[in-house]
Amino acid sequence: MGGRVGGKSHKMYAETCGVKVAGGQKVRAGTVLTRQGDKWRPGINVMGKMHLTAACDDEVYFTRKRNNKNSGRIDTLVNIRPVAAKA
């Protein structure tokens, strides 16, 4: 048995990778934020390494941070502002 899993071609598979949400977009817990990317790192309220997912509900925002291991590289952190506690 050969071929690709699920019958996806190489061109179509590349389209499924990358950032799935935009900055300022509202998401729910468990939403996939990125797929198959080493450009993005998990920030506040985000889980995962290669596939980043939301750990809580609310708004997505991005920040940039210099990597401590290699001073020439700047990583983009994906963060989520949690829902404010209702009084």
Rosetta blueprint (number, residue, H / E / L):
1 M L
2 G L
3 G L
4 R L
5 V H
6 G H
7 G H
8 K L
9 S L
10 H H
11 K H
12 M H
13 Y H
14 A H
15 E H
16 T H
17 C L
18 G E
19 V E
20 K L
21 V L
22 A L
23 G L
24 G L
25 Q L
26 K E
27 V E
28 R L
29 A L
30 G L
31 T L
32 V E
33 L E
34 T E
35 R E
36 Q L
37 G L
38 D L
39 K L
40 W E
41 R E
42 P E
43 G L
44 I L
45 N L
46 V E
47 M E
48 G L
49 K L
50 M L
51 H L
52 L E
53 T E
54 A E
55 A L
56 C L
57 D L
58 D E
59 E E
60 V E
61 Y E
62 F E
63 T E
64 R E
65 K E
66 R E
67 N L
68 N L
69 K L
70 N L
71 S L
72 G L
73 R L
74 I E
75 D E
76 T E
77 L E
78 V E
79 N E
80 I E
81 R E
82 P E
83 V L
84 A L
85 A L
86 K L
87 A L
